Amino acid sequence: MLTLLTRIFIKDRENYSNARVRSAYVMLCGFFGIFLNILLFVFKYMAGILSGSIAITADAFNNLTDASASVITLLGFRLAAAAPDAG
C-alpha cells in the first residue's frame, strides 16, 4: 500500500540522498497515519456507541489523540526543516 502511495505522490522516489524526497516520505507517512487513526476513531466510536461499551469508546478517543500527536509531530518536522533565521 505504501509503495503504491509513494509511486503516486513522491517524484524521484528512489533518490534517498535528496532532502526533499526524504521530507516527502515523512509527510506522506505522517498524513497516512493521521488518516488511519481518524478512520479507526470513527469505526471504534460507532462500535462503542452501538454496543454500549465504554472501553471501545475510550479506545476510539485514544486513536484520536494518536492522530493529534501525529499532527504535532508533522508540525515539528516542518519547523525543523525550515531555513535558519538570518542574523
Secondary structure as a PSIPRED ss2 file (coil, helix, strand):
# PSIPRED VFORMAT (PSIPRED V4.0)

   1 M C   1.000  0.000  0.000
   2 L H   0.000  1.000  0.000
   3 T H   0.000  1.000  0.000
   4 L H   0.000  1.000  0.000
   5 L H   0.000  1.000  0.000
   6 T H   0.000  1.000  0.000
   7 R H   0.000  1.000  0.000
   8 I H   0.000  1.000  0.000
   9 F H   0.000  1.000  0.000
  10 I C   1.000  0.000  0.000
  11 K C   1.000  0.000  0.000
  12 D C   1.000  0.000  0.000
  13 R C   1.000  0.000  0.000
  14 E C   1.000  0.000  0.000
  15 N C   1.000  0.000  0.000
  16 Y C   1.000  0.000  0.000
  17 S C   1.000  0.000  0.000
  18 N C   1.000  0.000  0.000
  19 A H   0.000  1.000  0.000
  20 R H   0.000  1.000  0.000
  21 V H   0.000  1.000  0.000
  22 R H   0.000  1.000  0.000
  23 S H   0.000  1.000  0.000
  24 A H   0.000  1.000  0.000
  25 Y H   0.000  1.000  0.000
  26 V H   0.000  1.000  0.000
  27 M H   0.000  1.000  0.000
  28 L H   0.000  1.000  0.000
  29 C H   0.000  1.000  0.000
  30 G H   0.000  1.000  0.000
  31 F H   0.000  1.000  0.000
  32 F H   0.000  1.000  0.000
  33 G H   0.000  1.000  0.000
  34 I H   0.000  1.000  0.000
  35 F H   0.000  1.000  0.000
  36 L H   0.000  1.000  0.000
  37 N H   0.000  1.000  0.000
  38 I H   0.000  1.000  0.000
  39 L H   0.000  1.000  0.000
  40 L H   0.000  1.000  0.000
  41 F H   0.000  1.000  0.000
  42 V H   0.000  1.000  0.000
  43 F H   0.000  1.000  0.000
  44 K H   0.000  1.000  0.000
  45 Y H   0.000  1.000  0.000
  46 M H   0.000  1.000  0.000
  47 A H   0.000  1.000  0.000
  48 G H   0.000  1.000  0.000
  49 I H   0.000  1.000  0.000
  50 L H   0.000  1.000  0.000
  51 S H   0.000  1.000  0.000
  52 G C   1.000  0.000  0.000
  53 S C   1.000  0.000  0.000
  54 I H   0.000  1.000  0.000
  55 A H   0.000  1.000  0.000
  56 I H   0.000  1.000  0.000
  57 T H   0.000  1.000  0.000
  58 A H   0.000  1.000  0.000
  59 D H   0.000  1.000  0.000
  60 A H   0.000  1.000  0.000
  61 F H   0.000  1.000  0.000
  62 N H   0.000  1.000  0.000
  63 N H   0.000  1.000  0.000
  64 L H   0.000  1.000  0.000
  65 T H   0.000  1.000  0.000
  66 D H   0.000  1.000  0.000
  67 A H   0.000  1.000  0.000
  68 S H   0.000  1.000  0.000
  69 A H   0.000  1.000  0.000
  70 S H   0.000  1.000  0.000
  71 V H   0.000  1.000  0.000
  72 I H   0.000  1.000  0.000
  73 T H   0.000  1.000  0.000
  74 L H   0.000  1.000  0.000
  75 L H   0.000  1.000  0.000
  76 G H   0.000  1.000  0.000
  77 F H   0.000  1.000  0.000
  78 R H   0.000  1.000  0.000
  79 L H   0.000  1.000  0.000
  80 A H   0.000  1.000  0.000
  81 A H   0.000  1.000  0.000
  82 A C   1.000  0.000  0.000
  83 A C   1.000  0.000  0.000
  84 P C   1.000  0.000  0.000
  85 D C   1.000  0.000  0.000
  86 A C   1.000  0.000  0.000
  87 G C   1.000  0.000  0.000
